[in-house]
């Protein structure tokens, strides 16, 4: 009873403090240490970037130690429940919070640390709970709460242990925020409080990295030196020495020589054999700072060769090669190849992996356009030559490629032999003067290399041949009368080289565009490639000079390109930014393409903002008009549409309003007028997103009339008790529409204003156009109008210098006439059925 957890006497407290600390609490703490060891061991240190203060924890990793989390919570709970009068209750709650934190159960971890802060009477325990809460909020991305905790702790007096942990956790918060100034300040404050068990060598190294990144080389040097003095593990020691060479003061040429000697010593040190790729990488970085790009490229290639098991380092070396060729040398094809290799080997968790992959995609597209232009231009040039010259050039190309391949294979064989020999030297230590067959290791290595190249082969004659006949088989084959000729005597599985070359030549020959259609396709590919190339230069590579050259070439080679308005606008912007003359681009765009968005942007720099506001108003008007259209209130809908288009400037939404007006025309007017308006809308807005739909409507209407015409035949209908039109047909291409339309409009306004007649224009065919007056209620009113129209000679053939046909026609017959285009047939029908009434 004297040891009951309910009692507060000295005996009870001593018993429960001792039992809690050295039983349940002890084992729970051991579980936390094991969890932290698993997390640290799984962390892949990327020494090319600033090391993380804390390794990243994710749910996948957490599953590997979930049993230890459960055991920790169980043991700590025992300490809380059975020894609730001990001083280790608060510490046990903190262990439970840490277990939940490492299990990525951030919500419950936060609640646990908050509980310690509010319920504990021990200020050190409360402070420790808050310090862990700061880290939890940081990893849970609740940065405002993390800041609040940090600010609160600034006012509190912490013991050294909590103070040290607070500085480190604050530095972790600032590292996540990429605020490296505040990060390094907190780490420097933590440094004097660190002990070996805290991994102070690693913290010193991180401080050195941050100072090096910020440009404080002297401070970085000092902390790398302190890292080495802390006697860290060899990998950390090696990288600290490596980076010390990077930040050594270089005031004289002798300093450069000393730094290079240090790198070479590190290379020769056998302990650094597995770090050769990293040493070469740092040598390359050193030479880049001295602007020695050639040496940097050489060392990066050596780094790639030395990276046998370290894909992260190999990927970083490829990436650096890609950046040099991309940013400094502007050799995009090589840069593309290096970026391809980078993405192949670089781990996906690498920093900025997505941006690297995006640049790879840009370069892939860029090289694709260059290759398209080069290939199609070459093929077009070949198409102008005679067949003998073409075949000769193809043969020369194939021979050159074969020689190039042969040289590459020989170079690869030499590389393999050299690497094999170097590996033998490293593994066995035999010298170049040793005889090969005196060294068992060399023989074993040679056998391995032989099998790699040739496979398992028996020691016998003709061992190179994959298929061999026995002597008996040979005698049988020799007596066979169907022996192959010398040309056919090739090994099984191999193709005759001449056949291969011939097939290759034929394939290349078949790609040459000889026909006009093939040449047109090739030119289209080149046109698209130049357009894409200009866009890549301008928008993705940000090279305005090259973008300008590509766009200029596009306009010179393809003056009829449909992309001309857009290209002229880009050339205007590029040359304006480069301080060059822009007037020719502006004048050409405004005069030739005044209705395009690009011209409007030039004429009004605020066009985009204004059109956005106008768009909203047009959308509201469209919605109201469309509701009226659905309710068949066509005139009201037309009124709203006209008012909207008159009150607001044309925007990308305007074609929708025009289309709705045309749909109303289709419901209320003649189908030919409906088709004409659809055709005009397509011409006015070829790039609108609704243009494909407009084309579908036009095609459907045309198909409907074709079917109707087939049903009606070519005969005109002798049913006259319906609407009539006056039709005037005249030569197209002479500009007569601009003369005839106003004459008829003026005539109707002066003489028939009360009838509210409409005048409209249509294209009959390639040679003739129509101006039409609609509509007359019946045949009699149409004939009366026609008589007056002709007698007053409203349109004179003499003054217009053209053959002009004038007649009246019913609505049904006009549909037949417009589809058949048979003017002579209808004139005969008109003379027969109307002339007797004139």
Buried (B, 14 or more C-beta within 10 A) or exposed (E): EEEEBEBEEEEBBEBBBEBBBEBBBBBBBBBBEBBBEBBEEEBEBBBBEBBBBBBEBEEEBBEEBBEBBEBBBBBBBBBBEBBEBBBBBBBBBBBBBBBBBBBBBBEBBBEBBBBBBEEBEBEBBBBBBBBBBBBBBBBBEBEEBBBEBBEEBEEEEBEEBBBBBBBBBBBBBBBBBEEBEBBBBBBBBBBEBBEEEBBBBBBBBBBBBBBBEEEBBEBBBBBBBBBBEBEBEEEBBBBBBBBBBBBBEBEEEEEBEEBBEBBEEBBEBEEBEEBBBBBBBBBBBBBBEEEBBEBBBBBBBBBBBBBEEBBBBBBBBBBBBBBBBBEBEEEBEBBBBBBBBBBEBBEEEBEEBEEBBEBBBBBEBBBBBBEBBEBBBBBBEBBEEEEEEBBEBBBEBBEEEEEEEEEEEEEEEEEEEEEBBEEBBEEBEBEEEBEEEEBEEBEEBBEEBEEEEEEEEEEEEEEEEEEBEEEEEEEEEEEEEEEEEEEEEEEEEEEEEEEEBEEBBEEBBEEBBBEEEBBEEBBEBBBBBBBBBBBBBBEBBEBBEBBBBBBBBBBEEBEEBEBBBBBBBBBBBBBEEEEEEBEEBBEBBBEEBEEBBBBBBBEEEEBEEBBEEBBEBBBEBBEBBBEBBEEEBBEBBBEBBBEBBEEBBBBBBBBBBBBBBBBBBBEEBBBBBBBBBBBBBBEBBEEBEBBEEBBEBBEEBBEEBEEBBEEBEEEBBEEBEBBBBBBBBBBBEEEBBEBBBEBBBEBBEEBBEEBEBBBBBBBBEEEBBBBBBBBBEEBEBBBBBBEEBEEEEBBEEEEBEBEBBBBBBBBBBBBBBBBBEBBEBBEEBBEEBBEEEE
